[in-house]
Amino acid sequence: MTPKNNILIAVIVGLVIIASYNVDANPLEFAEGLPNLGIILDEILVLENIVDNMKYVPSALLAMLETLQMAFIGTVIGVVIGLPFSMLAARNLNSKFVYAPIRTLLAIIRTFPSILWAILFVIVVGLGPFAGVLAIIMYTIGFVTKLQFESIETIDSDPMDAVSSIGVSKFQLIRYVVIPEAASHLLGHMLYMFDYNVRQSAILGIVGAGGIGFFIIQYIKFFEYGKAAVYLFVVLIVVLGIEWISVKIRDKYIVKSQHGMEVTTK
């Protein structure tokens, strides 16, 4: 390694040490606290507790279904609303007088994580999954729009220049060039956001925005770790299932469209 690289690594290590000191990160405290995990594992892994907690599986599945519905609605509506904004925010389609204010608005939306949006909408519409759906929509608009306009800006300019030279309107340019060129990216972004929103929906219940997270936080609050583990296990299984389905869809449509061939999976 060159001296310049060594200096860079030394600076990074030094910054990590300084930052760790400022946030009171103490590895010894972590090591001393590890035995406390035994209390949780003891309640979760005892056979008698496992059998007793199995009666909560139907309730966990219903709560997970609500979580999936929240994530699905929020993702679809967020993407539909965000797509026009991504067109307006792309620098290769608009002047700075159009894309600059749109990007500023999207940055403001993106500043607030979904759980803060959930708190806001709980105040507006009350407790329940509707507040969670609204929070997911807002976060999806801010996040997926950024991914999409960045993808639009990477589109090869030659097809756009060729179509523009024949005097088509901007709407036709977007319809016949931009959207087809960016379609695979949009599908990938939708899959990513749905996966992310399912995980987030499981957390939004902490602030009363519905979903399986409401049950998880309630059981943890009262130190009923075995019951909470049932709900967490359901979340884990569903997330793994979504990940498997996403891989299949990516292999069939996204990778195929980008490389001109279909990926064969076993």
Secondary structure, DSSP 8 states (H G I E B T S, - for coil): --HHHHHHHHHHHHHHHHHHHHTT--HHHHHHHGGGHHHHHHHHH-HHHHHHHGGGHHHHHHHHHHHHHHHHHHHHHHHHHHHHHHHHH-TTTS-HHHHHHHHHHHHHHHHS-HHHHHHHHHHHH-SSHHHHHHHHHHHHHHHHHHHHHHHHHTS-HHHHHHHHTTT--HHHHIIIIIHHHHHHHHHHHHHHHHHHHHHHHHHHGGGT--STHHHHHHHHHTT-HHHHHHHHHHHHHHHHHHHHHHHHHIIIIIHHHHHTS-----
